[in-house]
C-alpha cells in the first residue's frame, strides 16, 4: 500500500503536477516581472509599493514584502472583483482596469512578494526610566 502511494507521488512530482510543500503557488520570477511592468496607460505595482513591495509612496500605501502569499492573493482577487474597495486598486486591477491581473498574475505576484524580506515593524513602547 505504502509503495503504491509513493510511486503515485513520485509520478506527480516528476510531471511537475504538485507544488512544493509549504511553498506558495506561483512563480516568483514571473511575479517580479509583472510587479515591475508598466502597462500602457497604467502604473506598475512598484509605482506605489516601490521596489520589491518593501516601501510605499505615502503612509496610506501598505508594505507588501514578506506578507503571506495566500493573503496577498485573496486581497488582489477581492480588489479585482470589487468585493474590497480602494479606488486606486480597483481601477488598476479590474478586468477592464489599466493594469488587469489574471489569476496567474495574482499567484505569481503573491509568490514574489511573500519571498521578499519583510519591512514590517512591531510597536515597541518606550522604556520607562
C-alpha positions as CSV (number, residue, x, y, z in Angstrom):
1,X,0.0,0.0,0.0
2,X,2.7,2.4,1.0
3,X,4.8,1.7,-2.1
4,X,1.8,2.3,-4.4
5,X,1.3,5.8,-2.8
6,X,5.0,6.6,-3.0
7,X,5.0,5.6,-6.7
8,X,2.0,7.8,-7.4
9,X,3.6,10.7,-5.6
10,X,6.8,10.3,-7.4
11,X,4.9,10.3,-10.7
12,X,3.2,13.5,-9.8
13,X,6.4,15.2,-8.7
14,X,8.2,14.0,-11.9
15,X,5.5,15.7,-14.1
16,X,5.5,18.9,-12.1
17,X,1.9,18.5,-11.1
18,X,2.4,19.1,-7.4
19,X,3.5,22.4,-5.9
20,X,6.3,22.4,-3.4
21,X,5.0,21.5,0.1
22,X,4.7,24.7,2.1
23,X,5.6,27.0,-0.7
24,X,3.1,29.4,-2.3
25,X,1.8,28.6,-5.7
26,X,3.1,30.8,-8.4
27,X,6.4,31.7,-9.9
28,X,8.3,34.5,-8.0
29,X,10.5,35.3,-11.0
30,X,7.4,35.9,-13.2
31,X,5.8,37.8,-10.3
32,X,8.7,40.1,-10.1
33,X,8.4,40.9,-13.8
34,X,4.7,41.5,-13.5
35,X,5.1,43.6,-10.3
36,X,7.6,45.9,-12.1
37,X,5.9,46.0,-15.5
38,X,4.2,49.2,-16.5
39,X,1.2,48.5,-18.8
40,X,0.2,51.0,-21.5
41,X,-1.9,53.7,-19.8
42,X,-1.4,52.3,-16.3
43,X,1.0,52.1,-13.5
44,X,3.2,49.2,-12.3
45,X,2.6,47.8,-8.8
46,X,6.1,49.1,-7.9
47,X,5.0,52.6,-8.7
48,X,3.2,52.8,-5.4
49,X,4.6,49.8,-3.4
50,X,8.2,50.6,-4.5
51,X,10.9,48.0,-5.2
52,X,10.1,44.5,-4.0
53,X,7.0,45.8,-2.1
54,X,9.2,46.9,0.8
55,X,8.3,50.6,0.6
56,X,5.4,52.9,-0.1
57,X,4.9,56.3,-1.7
58,X,2.9,57.5,1.3
59,X,1.5,56.4,4.6
60,X,-1.7,55.1,3.2
61,X,0.0,52.6,0.9
62,X,0.7,49.2,2.6
63,X,4.0,47.5,2.7
64,X,3.7,44.2,1.0
65,X,7.1,42.5,1.2
66,X,7.1,39.4,3.3
67,X,3.3,39.2,3.6
68,X,1.6,35.7,3.4
69,X,1.1,34.8,-0.3
70,X,-2.4,33.5,0.3
71,X,-3.4,36.7,2.0
72,X,-2.0,38.8,-0.9
73,X,-3.7,36.6,-3.5
74,X,-7.0,36.9,-1.7
75,X,-6.8,40.6,-1.4
76,X,-5.9,41.1,-5.1
77,X,-8.8,38.9,-6.1
78,X,-11.1,41.0,-3.9
79,X,-9.9,44.2,-5.4
80,X,-10.3,42.7,-8.9
81,X,-13.9,41.7,-8.2
82,X,-14.8,44.9,-6.4
83,X,-15.5,43.0,-3.2
84,X,-12.8,45.0,-1.5
85,X,-12.9,48.7,-2.2
86,X,-10.0,51.0,-2.8
87,X,-10.5,53.5,-5.7
88,X,-6.9,53.2,-7.0
89,X,-6.6,49.4,-6.6
90,X,-10.0,48.7,-8.1
91,X,-9.2,50.9,-11.1
92,X,-5.9,49.3,-11.6
93,X,-6.6,45.5,-11.3
94,X,-10.2,45.2,-12.5
95,X,-10.7,43.2,-15.7
96,X,-11.4,46.5,-17.5
97,X,-8.8,48.5,-15.5
98,X,-5.5,49.9,-16.5
99,X,-3.4,47.0,-15.1
100,X,-5.8,44.0,-15.2
101,X,-4.5,40.9,-13.4
102,X,-5.1,37.3,-14.4
103,X,-5.3,34.5,-11.9
104,X,-1.7,33.5,-12.9
105,X,-0.5,37.1,-12.4
106,X,-2.0,37.2,-8.9
107,X,-0.4,33.9,-7.9
108,X,3.0,35.0,-9.3
109,X,3.0,38.4,-7.7
110,X,1.9,37.0,-4.4
111,X,4.7,34.4,-4.5
112,X,7.2,37.1,-5.3
113,X,6.1,39.4,-2.6
114,X,5.9,36.6,0.0
115,X,9.5,35.7,-0.8
116,X,10.8,39.2,0.0
117,X,12.3,40.3,3.3
118,X,9.6,41.9,5.4
119,X,9.9,45.5,6.3
120,X,7.0,45.5,8.8
121,X,7.8,46.5,12.3
122,X,6.0,46.0,15.6
123,X,5.4,48.7,18.1
124,X,7.9,48.8,20.9
125,X,6.7,51.0,23.8
126,X,9.4,53.4,25.2
127,X,11.3,52.2,28.1
128,X,10.4,53.7,31.5
129,X,13.3,55.3,33.4
